[in-house]
Amino acid sequence: MNVFAKDNNYIASTYGRFPLEIISGKGSLCYDREGKEYVDMGTGIAVNTFGFCDQTWIDAVTAQLNRFQHVSNLYYSSPCADLAELLCVKTGYKKVFFSNSGAEANECAIKTARKYAEVKKGKEYYNIITLVNSFHGRTITTLSATGQEVFHKDFTPLTEGFIYANANDIEDVKSKIANNKVCAIMFETVQGEGGVLPLEKNFVKELSKIADEQDILLICDEVQTGNGRCGKLYNYMNYGIQPDIVTTAKGLAGGIPMGATLFNYKTKDVLKAGMHGSTFGGNPLASAGAISIISRINDQLLDEVNAKSEYIINSLKGAKGIKGVTGAGLMLGVEVEGDAKKIVNECIKRGVIFLTAKTKVRMLPALNISYELLDRALTVLKQVCAEEL
């Protein structure tokens, strides 16, 4: 059997895969079994921060692999501690909990918020406000936090205690707080799976103000927006706020599963020994990979991310079949006149890999992608959109 038949036979049918098998890659280029070359504009959904087989990352992970690949969290290990220090120094946060994914990072944030409120206000303060059109993960609890009915319908009953407010509607948020015992507000600065929709800056600042005034924890989900993706190390920095908890994953370790939950001075000591844990959280290989990634996200790279973002937006402006572009940094959604999935399929046939987000073509290229490859990808996208598929 080829990989397509084997996949269909043996892997649970949970993915609507595109008809493409990738067997190798380097930088922002990858290749299928026939040797055809593709420009990768998706990076495994914002995971391969510096593209395929980045040599600096390989060297860091290989060096750790030759020391030891895993040690239980019952003991200490340097890569885990070094990464935590690096993240805290770069962000101003005080402590970090490591896990394996964005959903787990969000689970940790939810547990922390409820425990914080129980101690400060009482056990009845367990409700968390999230936003309509948000996406926070696929565990039962993070699915419950997700403000999209389409993800809920097959898995009821959901975890209780999540209340959905309209994005960019501060009065709706205030009303939800007034009528419920709320412990936290949880949000993405850019709603990725919701269509690559940035929140308005005034709305986010008001969320921060209300949370501070009422001692409600502010949780910023930076699973997709973080690690340089939106032109800052974490995108809350573009909004001039400092949430109480920040979650991240995806591009953190450059291709090895890893999530992180960052705590400020209010939340750093909420979780005590035995309250939370993870077998693989802070794994030495993942930590070594993450140190390699985070240590290279500097001002020069972030300036390049912002310049490339502007370049992409200007290149697509006014193109036939393209209505507009939303997003931030190198997390962009292209609103098209045709069917986004058909457009992405046709782009793959022509050697460029894009993603979708609802009705948009989504792009999440490597942060260090060259302008030459950007031009190649954008030329194909414009050609396909102009054909009005």
ZAMARGU-4260 file (C-alpha; in steps of 0.2 Angstrom, whole numbers, plus 5000, padded with zeros to 4 digits):
<rodrens>
0) 5000/5000/5000 | 5006/5018/4997 | 5005/5031/5011 | 4987/5037/5006 | 4980/5019/5007
5) 4989/5015/5023 | 4983/5031/5031 | 4965/5028/5026 | 4966/5010/5033 | 4975/5013/5049
10) 4973/5031/5055 | 4957/5038/5063 | 4948/5048/5050 | 4949/5065/5059 | 4958/5075/5046
15) 4953/5081/5029 | 4970/5080/5022 | 4976/5088/5006 | 4982/5075/4993 | 5001/5078/4996
20) 5014/5068/5004 | 5029/5077/5010 | 5045/5067/5012 | 5059/5080/5014 | 5062/5099/5016
25) 5075/5112/5019 | 5070/5130/5024 | 5054/5135/5016 | 5055/5122/5002 | 5049/5104/5003
30) 5047/5089/4992 | 5035/5075/4988 | 5039/5057/4983 | 5041/5062/4965 | 5053/5075/4969
35) 5042/5090/4965 | 5046/5106/4975 | 5034/5116/4985 | 5035/5133/4994 | 5029/5130/5011
40) 5018/5145/5017 | 5010/5135/5032 | 5025/5128/5042 | 5014/5114/5049 | 5002/5127/5056
45) 5014/5140/5063 | 5026/5126/5070 | 5042/5126/5060 | 5047/5143/5065 | 5063/5143/5055
50) 5057/5131/5042 | 5062/5113/5038 | 5078/5106/5045 | 5085/5122/5052 | 5103/5118/5056
55) 5105/5128/5072 | 5089/5119/5079 | 5095/5102/5073 | 5112/5105/5081 | 5104/5110/5098
60) 5092/5095/5098 | 5105/5083/5093 | 5117/5089/5106 | 5104/5086/5119 | 5099/5069/5111
65) 5117/5063/5114 | 5116/5068/5133 | 5099/5061/5137 | 5082/5061/5129 | 5070/5062/5144
70) 5070/5063/5163 | 5055/5063/5174 | 5049/5080/5182 | 5053/5071/5199 | 5071/5077/5195
75) 5080/5093/5189 | 5086/5096/5171 | 5096/5110/5165 | 5087/5113/5148 | 5070/5115/5156
80) 5077/5127/5169 | 5087/5137/5156 | 5071/5139/5144 | 5060/5145/5159 | 5073/5158/5163
85) 5075/5163/5145 | 5056/5165/5143 | 5054/5175/5160 | 5069/5186/5156 | 5062/5190/5138
90) 5044/5193/5144 | 5045/5199/5163 | 5034/5184/5168 | 5039/5176/5184 | 5037/5157/5182
95) 5032/5144/5168 | 5024/5128/5168 | 5028/5117/5153 | 5017/5105/5144 | 5015/5096/5127
100) 5002/5107/5117 | 4992/5123/5116 | 4977/5114/5123 | 4987/5108/5138 | 4994/5125/5141
105) 4976/5132/5141 | 4970/5118/5153 | 4984/5124/5165 | 4978/5142/5163 | 4960/5137/5167
110) 4965/5127/5182 | 4976/5141/5189 | 4962/5154/5186 | 4949/5144/5195 | 4961/5140/5210
115) 4966/5158/5211 | 4948/5164/5212 | 4943/5150/5224 | 4956/5156/5237 | 4953/5175/5234
120) 4934/5175/5232 | 4926/5158/5234 | 4923/5142/5225 | 4908/5149/5216 | 4919/5161/5206
125) 4923/5148/5193 | 4916/5156/5177 | 4928/5161/5163 | 4923/5173/5149 | 4929/5168/5132
130) 4925/5176/5115 | 4913/5171/5101 | 4923/5164/5087 | 4938/5159/5098 | 4947/5143/5097
135) 4956/5136/5113 | 4959/5118/5109 | 4951/5101/5107 | 4951/5093/5125 | 4933/5093/5132
140) 4937/5108/5143 | 4946/5119/5130 | 4933/5114/5117 | 4921/5121/5130 | 4931/5137/5131
145) 4930/5138/5112 | 4917/5150/5107 | 4911/5141/5091 | 4896/5130/5091 | 4902/5120/5076
150) 4915/5112/5088 | 4903/5109/5102 | 4889/5100/5094 | 4896/5082/5093 | 4903/5082/5111
155) 4890/5087/5123 | 4889/5089/5138 | 4903/5101/5139 | 4913/5107/5154 | 4902/5120/5163
160) 4908/5137/5167 | 4912/5146/5151 | 4902/5161/5145 | 4904/5168/5127 | 4905/5187/5124
165) 4905/5195/5108 | 4923/5200/5102 | 4926/5219/5101 | 4910/5222/5112 | 4916/5228/5129
170) 4898/5232/5135 | 4894/5213/5132 | 4909/5208/5142 | 4904/5220/5156 | 4886/5213/5156
175) 4893/5195/5157 | 4904/5200/5172 | 4889/5209/5181 | 4878/5194/5179 | 4890/5180/5183
180) 4904/5175/5196 | 4919/5177/5185 | 4937/5171/5188 | 4945/5175/5171 | 4943/5182/5154
185) 4952/5172/5141 | 4956/5178/5123 | 4967/5177/5107 | 4973/5193/5101 | 4971/5187/5083
190) 4957/5174/5081 | 4966/5161/5070 | 4954/5147/5067 | 4940/5159/5068 | 4946/5168/5052
195) 4962/5177/5056 | 4953/5191/5064 | 4963/5203/5075 | 4955/5211/5091 | 4953/5230/5091
200) 4967/5238/5102 | 4954/5248/5112 | 4944/5233/5116 | 4959/5223/5123 | 4965/5238/5133
205) 4947/5239/5141 | 4948/5220/5145 | 4964/5223/5154 | 4957/5238/5163 | 4941/5229/5169
210) 4951/5213/5174 | 4963/5224/5184 | 4949/5234/5193 | 4939/5218/5198 | 4954/5206/5201
215) 4948/5195/5187 | 4963/5186/5179 | 4967/5190/5161 | 4972/5175/5151 | 4980/5178/5133
220) 4980/5163/5122 | 4996/5165/5111 | 4997/5147/5105 | 4997/5153/5087 | 5001/5171/5088
225) 5016/5169/5099 | 5035/5166/5097 | 5038/5180/5084 | 5023/5176/5073 | 5015/5193/5074
230) 5030/5204/5074 | 5033/5204/5093 | 5039/5189/5104 | 5021/5188/5110 | 5007/5198/5102
235) 5000/5205/5118 | 5015/5216/5117 | 5008/5225/5102 | 4993/5229/5113 | 5002/5237/5127
240) 4995/5226/5140 | 5002/5213/5152 | 4990/5198/5155 | 4991/5188/5171 | 4993/5172/5162
245) 5000/5169/5144 | 4999/5152/5135 | 5009/5147/5120 | 5014/5131/5110 | 5015/5128/5091
250) 5031/5137/5086 | 5039/5137/5103 | 5050/5122/5101 | 5052/5123/5082 | 5044/5106/5078
255) 5044/5096/5094 | 5028/5096/5104 | 5028/5109/5118 | 5017/5120/5127 | 5020/5134/5140
260) 5010/5143/5153 | 5018/5159/5159 | 5013/5167/5176 | 5015/5184/5182 | 5017/5190/5201
265) 4999/5186/5205 | 4998/5169/5198 | 5016/5162/5200 | 5012/5153/5216 | 4994/5147/5214
270) 4999/5129/5209 | 5007/5120/5223 | 5016/5103/5222 | 5004/5089/5217 | 4990/5101/5210
275) 4996/5099/5191 | 5009/5089/5181 | 5015/5082/5165 | 5025/5067/5161 | 5033/5075/5145
280) 5032/5094/5150 | 5049/5102/5149 | 5056/5087/5140 | 5075/5090/5137 | 5074/5088/5118
285) 5059/5100/5117 | 5067/5112/5129 | 5084/5112/5119 | 5074/5115/5103 | 5064/5129/5111
290) 5080/5138/5118 | 5087/5137/5100 | 5071/5146/5093 | 5067/5159/5107 | 5085/5164/5109
295) 5085/5169/5090 | 5069/5179/5090 | 5077/5196/5092 | 5073/5214/5086 | 5081/5212/5069
300) 5071/5196/5065 | 5055/5204/5072 | 5058/5220/5061 | 5060/5208/5046 | 5043/5199/5051
305) 5034/5216/5051 | 5042/5221/5034 | 5037/5205/5026 | 5020/5207/5032 | 5018/5224/5024
310) 5026/5217/5008 | 5013/5203/5007 | 4999/5215/5010 | 5005/5227/4997 | 5008/5214/4985
315) 4990/5207/4986 | 4981/5224/4987 | 4970/5226/4972 | 4974/5209/4965 | 4960/5201/4955
320) 4950/5189/4965 | 4956/5195/4982 | 4945/5206/4993 | 4958/5210/5007 | 4970/5203/5020
325) 4968/5202/5039 | 4979/5197/5053 | 4996/5202/5060 | 5014/5199/5056 | 5016/5183/5046
330) 4999/5176/5052 | 4988/5182/5038 | 4971/5178/5031 | 4967/5182/5013 | 4949/5185/5009
335) 4946/5178/4992 | 4931/5179/4980 | 4932/5160/4975 | 4932/5145/4986 | 4947/5145/4998
340) 4949/5126/4999 | 4948/5124/4980 | 4961/5139/4978 | 4973/5130/4991 | 4971/5114/4981
345) 4976/5122/4965 | 4990/5131/4973 | 4997/5115/4979 | 4996/5108/4961 | 5007/5123/4956
350) 5019/5120/4970 | 5014/5132/4984 | 5007/5126/5001 | 4994/5137/5009 | 4981/5134/5023
355) 4963/5139/5025 | 4954/5148/5040 | 4935/5147/5037 | 4933/5156/5020 | 4950/5163/5019
360) 4967/5157/5012 | 4979/5157/5027 | 4997/5160/5027 | 5010/5156/5041 | 5027/5156/5032
365) 5043/5153/5041 | 5049/5169/5050 | 5065/5169/5040 | 5057/5165/5023 | 5066/5174/5008
370) 5058/5188/4998 | 5062/5177/4983 | 5051/5163/4989 | 5037/5175/4995 | 5036/5182/4977
375) 5035/5164/4970 | 5021/5160/4982 | 5011/5176/4980 | 5013/5175/4961 | 5004/5158/4961
380) 4991/5164/4973 | 4987/5179/4963 | 4986/5168/4947 | 4974/5156/4955 | 4963/5169/4963
385) 4962/5178/4946 | 4955/5162/4938 | 4940/5163/4950 | 4940/5145/4955
</rodrens>
